[in-house]
Amino acid sequence: MSVNTTTNWADPATCPFCGGDLPDPGAGFVDHLGESPDCESGFEVWRENVAGDVAGEWSG
Ligand SMILES: [Zn+2]
């Protein structure tokens, strides 16, 4: 599994948004997002925050 992110993902087998166990790190997380709208929206916000931070650094 090669995920290039800057988040401090404590445990790839645990959902960082609800703390639930993931059956399979990576693909299982994607499946989990599809089943948990709250986690999906949380992931969207997190991703936008990451993009926002990068954009802020570039424009600053
Ligand atoms: Zn979750």
N, CA, C, O and the ligand as a Tripos MOL2 file, in Angstrom:
@<TRIPOS>MOLECULE
protein
  241   239    61     0     0
PROTEIN
NO_CHARGES

@<TRIPOS>ATOM
      1 N           0.8460   -1.1850    0.0000 N.3       1 MET1
      2 CA          0.0000    0.0000    0.0000 C.3       1 MET1
      3 C           0.8830    1.2360    0.0000 C.2       1 MET1
      4 O           1.7060    1.4110    0.8990 O.2       1 MET1
      5 N           0.7230    2.0850   -0.9850 N.am      2 SER2
      6 CA          1.5090    3.3090   -1.0270 C.3       2 SER2
      7 C           0.5670    4.5000   -1.1070 C.2       2 SER2
      8 O           0.0480    4.8350   -2.1720 O.2       2 SER2
      9 N           0.3630    5.1170    0.0170 N.am      3 VAL3
     10 CA         -0.4830    6.3010    0.0640 C.3       3 VAL3
     11 C           0.3960    7.4840    0.4310 C.2       3 VAL3
     12 O           1.0310    7.4990    1.4850 O.2       3 VAL3
     13 N           0.4230    8.4660   -0.4430 N.am      4 ASN4
     14 CA          1.2710    9.6270   -0.2100 C.3       4 ASN4
     15 C           0.4290   10.7740    0.3220 C.2       4 ASN4
     16 O          -0.0610   11.6040   -0.4440 O.2       4 ASN4
     17 N           0.2650   10.8150    1.6260 N.am      5 THR5
     18 CA         -0.5170   11.8790    2.2380 C.3       5 THR5
     19 C           0.2630   12.4640    3.4010 C.2       5 THR5
     20 O           1.2620   11.8990    3.8460 O.2       5 THR5
     21 N          -0.1960   13.5730    3.8750 N.am      6 THR6
     22 CA          0.4850   14.2280    4.9860 C.3       6 THR6
     23 C          -0.2960   14.0780    6.2780 C.2       6 THR6
     24 O           0.1030   14.5940    7.3220 O.2       6 THR6
     25 N          -1.4270   13.3580    6.2000 N.am      7 THR7
     26 CA         -2.2210   13.2000    7.4110 C.3       7 THR7
     27 C          -1.5240   12.2510    8.3670 C.2       7 THR7
     28 O          -0.7900   11.3550    7.9520 O.2       7 THR7
     29 N          -1.7650   12.4600    9.6480 N.am      8 ASN8
     30 CA         -1.1810   11.5540   10.6260 C.3       8 ASN8
     31 C          -2.1520   10.4180   10.8800 C.2       8 ASN8
     32 O          -2.8140   10.3390   11.9140 O.2       8 ASN8
     33 N          -2.2040    9.5640    9.9130 N.am      9 TRP9
     34 CA         -3.0860    8.4060    9.9810 C.3       9 TRP9
     35 C          -2.5340    7.4830   11.0480 C.2       9 TRP9
     36 O          -1.5110    6.8300   10.8420 O.2       9 TRP9
     37 N          -3.2030    7.4260   12.1820 N.am     10 ALA10
     38 CA         -2.6660    6.6750   13.3120 C.3      10 ALA10
     39 C          -2.5800    5.1880   12.9860 C.2      10 ALA10
     40 O          -1.5890    4.5320   13.3080 O.2      10 ALA10
     41 N          -3.6120    4.6640   12.3510 N.am     11 ASP11
     42 CA         -3.6620    3.2320   12.0990 C.3      11 ASP11
     43 C          -4.4210    2.9860   10.8070 C.2      11 ASP11
     44 O          -5.6110    3.2910   10.7230 O.2      11 ASP11
     45 N          -3.7530    2.4380    9.7960 N.am     12 PRO12
     46 CA         -4.4200    2.2330    8.5030 C.3      12 PRO12
     47 C          -5.5700    1.2510    8.5690 C.2      12 PRO12
     48 O          -6.3690    1.1700    7.6360 O.2      12 PRO12
     49 N          -5.6640    0.5140    9.6440 N.am     13 ALA13
     50 CA         -6.7640   -0.4350    9.7830 C.3      13 ALA13
     51 C          -7.9230    0.1590   10.5670 C.2      13 ALA13
     52 O          -8.8810   -0.5380   10.9050 O.2      13 ALA13
     53 N          -7.8280    1.4540   10.8540 N.am     14 THR14
     54 CA         -8.8820    2.1160   11.6140 C.3      14 THR14
     55 C          -9.3320    3.3670   10.8720 C.2      14 THR14
     56 O          -8.5080    4.1410   10.3840 O.2      14 THR14
     57 N         -10.6320    3.5560   10.7940 N.am     15 CYS15
     58 CA        -11.1560    4.7590   10.1620 C.3      15 CYS15
     59 C         -10.8540    5.9610   11.0560 C.2      15 CYS15
     60 O         -11.2370    5.9700   12.2250 O.2      15 CYS15
     61 N         -10.1680    6.9810   10.5150 N.am     16 PRO16
     62 CA         -9.8220    8.1440   11.3420 C.3      16 PRO16
     63 C         -11.0180    9.0260   11.6490 C.2      16 PRO16
     64 O         -10.9230    9.9240   12.4860 O.2      16 PRO16
     65 N         -12.1320    8.7870   10.9940 N.am     17 PHE17
     66 CA        -13.2930    9.6580   11.1680 C.3      17 PHE17
     67 C         -14.2750    9.1050   12.1910 C.2      17 PHE17
     68 O         -14.8870    9.8740   12.9330 O.2      17 PHE17
     69 N         -14.4350    7.8010   12.2450 N.am     18 CYS18
     70 CA        -15.3630    7.2280   13.2100 C.3      18 CYS18
     71 C         -14.6630    6.2490   14.1550 C.2      18 CYS18
     72 O         -15.2520    5.7820   15.1300 O.2      18 CYS18
     73 N         -13.3940    5.9470   13.8520 N.am     19 GLY19
     74 CA        -12.6490    5.0620   14.7310 C.3      19 GLY19
     75 C         -12.9940    3.6000   14.5400 C.2      19 GLY19
     76 O         -12.5540    2.7480   15.3110 O.2      19 GLY19
     77 N         -13.8000    3.2990   13.4870 N.am     20 GLY20
     78 CA        -14.2040    1.9260   13.2580 C.3      20 GLY20
     79 C         -13.0940    1.0970   12.6360 C.2      20 GLY20
     80 O         -12.2210    1.6200   11.9430 O.2      20 GLY20
     81 N         -13.1410   -0.1930   12.8930 N.am     21 ASP21
     82 CA        -12.1590   -1.0900   12.2980 C.3      21 ASP21
     83 C         -12.4440   -1.2590   10.8190 C.2      21 ASP21
     84 O         -13.6000   -1.3640   10.4080 O.2      21 ASP21
     85 N         -11.3890   -1.2850   10.0240 N.am     22 LEU22
     86 CA        -11.5420   -1.5160    8.5930 C.3      22 LEU22
     87 C         -11.1400   -2.9470    8.2800 C.2      22 LEU22
     88 O         -10.1100   -3.4210    8.7590 O.2      22 LEU22
     89 N         -11.9360   -3.6340    7.4890 N.am     23 PRO23
     90 CA        -11.6340   -5.0320    7.1710 C.3      23 PRO23
     91 C         -10.3390   -5.1610    6.3810 C.2      23 PRO23
     92 O          -9.6550   -6.1810    6.4640 O.2      23 PRO23
     93 N         -10.0050   -4.1340    5.6220 N.am     24 ASP24
     94 CA         -8.8200   -4.2050    4.7760 C.3      24 ASP24
     95 C          -8.3020   -2.7850    4.5640 C.2      24 ASP24
     96 O          -8.9740   -1.9860    3.9120 O.2      24 ASP24
     97 N          -7.1310   -2.4500    5.0950 N.am     25 PRO25
     98 CA         -6.5850   -1.0980    4.9220 C.3      25 PRO25
     99 C          -6.4580   -0.7620    3.4420 C.2      25 PRO25
    100 O          -5.9630   -1.5740    2.6600 O.2      25 PRO25
    101 N          -6.8950    0.4100    3.0630 N.am     26 GLY26
    102 CA         -6.8320    0.8190    1.6630 C.3      26 GLY26
    103 C          -8.1570    0.6110    0.9850 C.2      26 GLY26
    104 O          -9.0310    1.4760    1.0360 O.2      26 GLY26
    105 N          -8.3130   -0.5350    0.3470 N.am     27 ALA27
    106 CA         -9.5630   -0.8230   -0.3570 C.3      27 ALA27
    107 C         -10.7250   -0.8640    0.6210 C.2      27 ALA27
    108 O         -11.8250   -0.4110    0.3050 O.2      27 ALA27
    109 N         -10.4860   -1.4030    1.8010 N.am     28 GLY28
    110 CA        -11.5340   -1.4820    2.8110 C.3      28 GLY28
    111 C         -11.9820   -0.1000    3.2430 C.2      28 GLY28
    112 O         -13.1510    0.1080    3.5670 O.2      28 GLY28
    113 N         -11.0610    0.8370    3.2470 N.am     29 PHE29
    114 CA        -11.4170    2.1990    3.6360 C.3      29 PHE29
    115 C         -12.3370    2.8220    2.6050 C.2      29 PHE29
    116 O         -13.2980    3.5060    2.9550 O.2      29 PHE29
    117 N         -12.0470    2.5880    1.3410 N.am     30 VAL30
    118 CA        -12.9090    3.1130    0.2710 C.3      30 VAL30
    119 C         -14.3040    2.5170    0.3890 C.2      30 VAL30
    120 O         -15.3050    3.2240    0.2650 O.2      30 VAL30
    121 N         -14.3610    1.2130    0.6290 N.am     31 ASP31
    122 CA        -15.6670    0.5710    0.8150 C.3      31 ASP31
    123 C         -16.3810    1.1810    2.0180 C.2      31 ASP31
    124 O         -17.5890    1.4200    1.9940 O.2      31 ASP31
    125 N         -15.6110    1.4210    3.0580 N.am     32 HIS32
    126 CA        -16.1780    1.9770    4.2860 C.3      32 HIS32
    127 C         -16.7770    3.3520    4.0150 C.2      32 HIS32
    128 O         -17.8620    3.6590    4.5090 O.2      32 HIS32
    129 N         -16.0950    4.1740    3.2450 N.am     33 LEU33
    130 CA        -16.6150    5.5090    2.9230 C.3      33 LEU33
    131 C         -17.9350    5.3910    2.1800 C.2      33 LEU33
    132 O         -18.8500    6.1840    2.3990 O.2      33 LEU33
    133 N         -18.0340    4.3920    1.2950 N.am     34 GLY34
    134 CA        -19.2600    4.2050    0.5400 C.3      34 GLY34
    135 C         -20.4280    3.8080    1.4220 C.2      34 GLY34
    136 O         -21.5880    4.0510    1.0890 O.2      34 GLY34
    137 N         -20.1020    3.1840    2.5660 N.am     35 GLU35
    138 CA        -21.1570    2.7190    3.4620 C.3      35 GLU35
    139 C         -21.4470    3.7210    4.5720 C.2      35 GLU35
    140 O         -22.4810    3.6350    5.2350 O.2      35 GLU35
    141 N         -20.5430    4.6660    4.7740 N.am     36 SER36
    142 CA        -20.7030    5.6260    5.8650 C.3      36 SER36
    143 C         -20.6470    7.0470    5.3190 C.2      36 SER36
    144 O         -19.5640    7.6110    5.1620 O.2      36 SER36
    145 N         -21.8210    7.6330    5.0270 N.am     37 PRO37
    146 CA        -21.8600    8.9970    4.4720 C.3      37 PRO37
    147 C         -21.1400   10.0060    5.3590 C.2      37 PRO37
    148 O         -20.5090   10.9320    4.8490 O.2      37 PRO37
    149 N         -21.2240    9.8410    6.6790 N.am     38 ASP38
    150 CA        -20.5570   10.7790    7.5700 C.3      38 ASP38
    151 C         -19.0440   10.7320    7.3680 C.2      38 ASP38
    152 O         -18.3780   11.7670    7.3240 O.2      38 ASP38
    153 N         -18.5200    9.5290    7.2470 N.am     39 CYS39
    154 CA        -17.0830    9.3880    7.0650 C.3      39 CYS39
    155 C         -16.6920    9.8960    5.6830 C.2      39 CYS39
    156 O         -15.6220   10.4800    5.5170 O.2      39 CYS39
    157 N         -17.5470    9.6790    4.6980 N.am     40 GLU40
    158 CA        -17.2440   10.1350    3.3460 C.3      40 GLU40
    159 C         -17.1540   11.6580    3.3280 C.2      40 GLU40
    160 O         -16.2150   12.2240    2.7670 O.2      40 GLU40
    161 N         -18.1330   12.3180    3.9450 N.am     41 SER41
    162 CA        -18.1070   13.7870    3.9740 C.3      41 SER41
    163 C         -16.9090   14.2660    4.7820 C.2      41 SER41
    164 O         -16.2940   15.2770    4.4420 O.2      41 SER41
    165 N         -16.5780   13.5500    5.8450 N.am     42 GLY42
    166 CA        -15.4060   13.9110    6.6310 C.3      42 GLY42
    167 C         -14.1390   13.7990    5.8060 C.2      42 GLY42
    168 O         -13.2370   14.6300    5.9150 O.2      42 GLY42
    169 N         -14.0770   12.7690    4.9810 N.am     43 PHE43
    170 CA        -12.9240   12.5650    4.1190 C.3      43 PHE43
    171 C         -12.8400   13.6790    3.0850 C.2      43 PHE43
    172 O         -11.7510   14.1590    2.7700 O.2      43 PHE43
    173 N         -13.9890   14.0900    2.5560 N.am     44 GLU44
    174 CA        -14.0250   15.1820    1.5690 C.3      44 GLU44
    175 C         -13.4750   16.4630    2.1960 C.2      44 GLU44
    176 O         -12.6690   17.1670    1.5890 O.2      44 GLU44
    177 N         -13.9210   16.7540    3.4170 N.am     45 VAL45
    178 CA        -13.4630   17.9640    4.1130 C.3      45 VAL45
    179 C         -11.9600   17.8900    4.3540 C.2      45 VAL45
    180 O         -11.2310   18.8590    4.1390 O.2      45 VAL45
    181 N         -11.5140   16.7160    4.8050 N.am     46 TRP46
    182 CA        -10.0830   16.5510    5.0800 C.3      46 TRP46
    183 C          -9.2690   16.7830    3.8120 C.2      46 TRP46
    184 O          -8.2340   17.4490    3.8290 O.2      46 TRP46
    185 N          -9.7660   16.2140    2.7070 N.am     47 ARG47
    186 CA         -9.0390   16.3310    1.4570 C.3      47 ARG47
    187 C          -9.0000   17.7960    0.9960 C.2      47 ARG47
    188 O          -7.9840   18.2670    0.4850 O.2      47 ARG47
    189 N         -10.1090   18.4990    1.1830 N.am     48 GLU48
    190 CA        -10.1290   19.9150    0.8020 C.3      48 GLU48
    191 C          -9.2080   20.7260    1.6990 C.2      48 GLU48
    192 O          -8.5670   21.6740    1.2460 O.2      48 GLU48
    193 N          -9.1450   20.3570    2.9580 N.am     49 ASN49
    194 CA         -8.2440   21.0600    3.8670 C.3      49 ASN49
    195 C          -6.8000   20.8670    3.4400 C.2      49 ASN49
    196 O          -6.0110   21.8120    3.4660 O.2      49 ASN49
    197 N          -6.4480   19.6460    3.0460 N.am     50 VAL50
    198 CA         -5.0920   19.3810    2.5990 C.3      50 VAL50
    199 C          -4.7870   20.2140    1.3590 C.2      50 VAL50
    200 O          -3.7270   20.8330    1.2650 O.2      50 VAL50
    201 N          -5.7210   20.2260    0.4080 N.am     51 ALA51
    202 CA         -5.5280   21.0050   -0.8110 C.3      51 ALA51
    203 C          -5.4500   22.4860   -0.4660 C.2      51 ALA51
    204 O          -4.6550   23.2210   -1.0520 O.2      51 ALA51
    205 N          -6.2810   22.9320    0.4920 N.am     52 GLY52
    206 CA         -6.2770   24.3350    0.8880 C.3      52 GLY52
    207 C          -4.9490   24.7250    1.5060 C.2      52 GLY52
    208 O          -4.4340   25.8120    1.2450 O.2      52 GLY52
    209 N          -4.3830   23.8310    2.3350 N.am     53 ASP53
    210 CA         -3.0990   24.1310    2.9520 C.3      53 ASP53
    211 C          -2.0210   24.2990    1.8970 C.2      53 ASP53
    212 O          -1.2070   25.2200    1.9650 O.2      53 ASP53
    213 N          -2.0240   23.4070    0.9270 N.am     54 VAL54
    214 CA         -1.0150   23.4700   -0.1300 C.3      54 VAL54
    215 C          -1.1660   24.7470   -0.9200 C.2      54 VAL54
    216 O          -0.1820   25.4330   -1.1970 O.2      54 VAL54
    217 N          -2.4230   25.0800   -1.2950 N.am     55 ALA55
    218 CA         -2.6690   26.2820   -2.0610 C.3      55 ALA55
    219 C          -2.2570   27.5120   -1.2560 C.2      55 ALA55
    220 O          -1.7060   28.4670   -1.8040 O.2      55 ALA55
    221 N          -2.5320   27.4800    0.0610 N.am     56 GLY56
    222 CA         -2.1640   28.6100    0.8990 C.3      56 GLY56
    223 C          -0.6580   28.8180    0.9340 C.2      56 GLY56
    224 O          -0.1730   29.9470    0.8700 O.2      56 GLY56
    225 N           0.0780   27.7070    1.0370 N.am     57 GLU57
    226 CA          1.5260   27.8200    1.0680 C.3      57 GLU57
    227 C           2.0580   28.3630   -0.2530 C.2      57 GLU57
    228 O           2.9830   29.1740   -0.2800 O.2      57 GLU57
    229 N           1.4550   27.9020   -1.3480 N.am     58 TRP58
    230 CA          1.9400   28.3370   -2.6610 C.3      58 TRP58
    231 C           1.6710   29.8250   -2.8910 C.2      58 TRP58
    232 O           2.5050   30.5400   -3.4450 O.2      58 TRP58
    233 N           0.4700   30.2840   -2.4470 N.am     59 SER59
    234 CA          0.1060   31.6750   -2.7170 C.3      59 SER59
    235 C           0.7570   32.6060   -1.7020 C.2      59 SER59
    236 O           0.9400   33.7930   -1.9730 O.2      59 SER59
    237 N           1.1130   32.0620   -0.5170 N.am     60 GLY60
    238 CA          1.6640   32.9070    0.5180 C.3      60 GLY60
    239 C           3.1020   33.2770    0.1910 C.2      60 GLY60
    240 O           3.7450   33.9950    0.9570 O.2      60 GLY60
    241 ZN        -15.6430    5.6690    9.4630 Zn       61 ZN61
@<TRIPOS>BOND
     1     1     2 1
     2     2     3 1
     3     3     4 2
     4     3     5 am
     5     5     6 1
     6     6     7 1
     7     7     8 2
     8     7     9 am
     9     9    10 1
    10    10    11 1
    11    11    12 2
    12    11    13 am
    13    13    14 1
    14    14    15 1
    15    15    16 2
    16    15    17 am
    17    17    18 1
    18    18    19 1
    19    19    20 2
    20    19    21 am
    21    21    22 1
    22    22    23 1
    23    23    24 2
    24    23    25 am
    25    25    26 1
    26    26    27 1
    27    27    28 2
    28    27    29 am
    29    29    30 1
    30    30    31 1
    31    31    32 2
    32    31    33 am
    33    33    34 1
    34    34    35 1
    35    35    36 2
    36    35    37 am
    37    37    38 1
    38    38    39 1
    39    39    40 2
    40    39    41 am
    41    41    42 1
    42    42    43 1
    43    43    44 2
    44    43    45 am
    45    45    46 1
    46    46    47 1
    47    47    48 2
    48    47    49 am
    49    49    50 1
    50    50    51 1
    51    51    52 2
    52    51    53 am
    53    53    54 1
    54    54    55 1
    55    55    56 2
    56    55    57 am
    57    57    58 1
    58    58    59 1
    59    59    60 2
    60    59    61 am
    61    61    62 1
    62    62    63 1
    63    63    64 2
    64    63    65 am
    65    65    66 1
    66    66    67 1
    67    67    68 2
    68    67    69 am
    69    69    70 1
    70    70    71 1
    71    71    72 2
    72    71    73 am
    73    73    74 1
    74    74    75 1
    75    75    76 2
    76    75    77 am
    77    77    78 1
    78    78    79 1
    79    79    80 2
    80    79    81 am
    81    81    82 1
    82    82    83 1
    83    83    84 2
    84    83    85 am
    85    85    86 1
    86    86    87 1
    87    87    88 2
    88    87    89 am
    89    89    90 1
    90    90    91 1
    91    91    92 2
    92    91    93 am
    93    93    94 1
    94    94    95 1
    95    95    96 2
    96    95    97 am
    97    97    98 1
    98    98    99 1
    99    99   100 2
   100    99   101 am
   101   101   102 1
   102   102   103 1
   103   103   104 2
   104   103   105 am
   105   105   106 1
   106   106   107 1
   107   107   108 2
   108   107   109 am
   109   109   110 1
   110   110   111 1
   111   111   112 2
   112   111   113 am
   113   113   114 1
   114   114   115 1
   115   115   116 2
   116   115   117 am
   117   117   118 1
   118   118   119 1
   119   119   120 2
   120   119   121 am
   121   121   122 1
   122   122   123 1
   123   123   124 2
   124   123   125 am
   125   125   126 1
   126   126   127 1
   127   127   128 2
   128   127   129 am
   129   129   130 1
   130   130   131 1
   131   131   132 2
   132   131   133 am
   133   133   134 1
   134   134   135 1
   135   135   136 2
   136   135   137 am
   137   137   138 1
   138   138   139 1
   139   139   140 2
   140   139   141 am
   141   141   142 1
   142   142   143 1
   143   143   144 2
   144   143   145 am
   145   145   146 1
   146   146   147 1
   147   147   148 2
   148   147   149 am
   149   149   150 1
   150   150   151 1
   151   151   152 2
   152   151   153 am
   153   153   154 1
   154   154   155 1
   155   155   156 2
   156   155   157 am
   157   157   158 1
   158   158   159 1
   159   159   160 2
   160   159   161 am
   161   161   162 1
   162   162   163 1
   163   163   164 2
   164   163   165 am
   165   165   166 1
   166   166   167 1
   167   167   168 2
   168   167   169 am
   169   169   170 1
   170   170   171 1
   171   171   172 2
   172   171   173 am
   173   173   174 1
   174   174   175 1
   175   175   176 2
   176   175   177 am
   177   177   178 1
   178   178   179 1
   179   179   180 2
   180   179   181 am
   181   181   182 1
   182   182   183 1
   183   183   184 2
   184   183   185 am
   185   185   186 1
   186   186   187 1
   187   187   188 2
   188   187   189 am
   189   189   190 1
   190   190   191 1
   191   191   192 2
   192   191   193 am
   193   193   194 1
   194   194   195 1
   195   195   196 2
   196   195   197 am
   197   197   198 1
   198   198   199 1
   199   199   200 2
   200   199   201 am
   201   201   202 1
   202   202   203 1
   203   203   204 2
   204   203   205 am
   205   205   206 1
   206   206   207 1
   207   207   208 2
   208   207   209 am
   209   209   210 1
   210   210   211 1
   211   211   212 2
   212   211   213 am
   213   213   214 1
   214   214   215 1
   215   215   216 2
   216   215   217 am
   217   217   218 1
   218   218   219 1
   219   219   220 2
   220   219   221 am
   221   221   222 1
   222   222   223 1
   223   223   224 2
   224   223   225 am
   225   225   226 1
   226   226   227 1
   227   227   228 2
   228   227   229 am
   229   229   230 1
   230   230   231 1
   231   231   232 2
   232   231   233 am
   233   233   234 1
   234   234   235 1
   235   235   236 2
   236   235   237 am
   237   237   238 1
   238   238   239 1
   239   239   240 2
@<TRIPOS>SUBSTRUCTURE
     1 MET1         2 RESIDUE 1 A MET
     2 SER2         6 RESIDUE 1 A SER
     3 VAL3        10 RESIDUE 1 A VAL
     4 ASN4        14 RESIDUE 1 A ASN
     5 THR5        18 RESIDUE 1 A THR
     6 THR6        22 RESIDUE 1 A THR
     7 THR7        26 RESIDUE 1 A THR
     8 ASN8        30 RESIDUE 1 A ASN
     9 TRP9        34 RESIDUE 1 A TRP
    10 ALA10       38 RESIDUE 1 A ALA
    11 ASP11       42 RESIDUE 1 A ASP
    12 PRO12       46 RESIDUE 1 A PRO
    13 ALA13       50 RESIDUE 1 A ALA
    14 THR14       54 RESIDUE 1 A THR
    15 CYS15       58 RESIDUE 1 A CYS
    16 PRO16       62 RESIDUE 1 A PRO
    17 PHE17       66 RESIDUE 1 A PHE
    18 CYS18       70 RESIDUE 1 A CYS
    19 GLY19       74 RESIDUE 1 A GLY
    20 GLY20       78 RESIDUE 1 A GLY
    21 ASP21       82 RESIDUE 1 A ASP
    22 LEU22       86 RESIDUE 1 A LEU
    23 PRO23       90 RESIDUE 1 A PRO
    24 ASP24       94 RESIDUE 1 A ASP
    25 PRO25       98 RESIDUE 1 A PRO
    26 GLY26      102 RESIDUE 1 A GLY
    27 ALA27      106 RESIDUE 1 A ALA
    28 GLY28      110 RESIDUE 1 A GLY
    29 PHE29      114 RESIDUE 1 A PHE
    30 VAL30      118 RESIDUE 1 A VAL
    31 ASP31      122 RESIDUE 1 A ASP
    32 HIS32      126 RESIDUE 1 A HIS
    33 LEU33      130 RESIDUE 1 A LEU
    34 GLY34      134 RESIDUE 1 A GLY
    35 GLU35      138 RESIDUE 1 A GLU
    36 SER36      142 RESIDUE 1 A SER
    37 PRO37      146 RESIDUE 1 A PRO
    38 ASP38      150 RESIDUE 1 A ASP
    39 CYS39      154 RESIDUE 1 A CYS
    40 GLU40      158 RESIDUE 1 A GLU
    41 SER41      162 RESIDUE 1 A SER
    42 GLY42      166 RESIDUE 1 A GLY
    43 PHE43      170 RESIDUE 1 A PHE
    44 GLU44      174 RESIDUE 1 A GLU
    45 VAL45      178 RESIDUE 1 A VAL
    46 TRP46      182 RESIDUE 1 A TRP
    47 ARG47      186 RESIDUE 1 A ARG
    48 GLU48      190 RESIDUE 1 A GLU
    49 ASN49      194 RESIDUE 1 A ASN
    50 VAL50      198 RESIDUE 1 A VAL
    51 ALA51      202 RESIDUE 1 A ALA
    52 GLY52      206 RESIDUE 1 A GLY
    53 ASP53      210 RESIDUE 1 A ASP
    54 VAL54      214 RESIDUE 1 A VAL
    55 ALA55      218 RESIDUE 1 A ALA
    56 GLY56      222 RESIDUE 1 A GLY
    57 GLU57      226 RESIDUE 1 A GLU
    58 TRP58      230 RESIDUE 1 A TRP
    59 SER59      234 RESIDUE 1 A SER
    60 GLY60      238 RESIDUE 1 A GLY
    61 ZN61       241 GROUP 0 **** ****
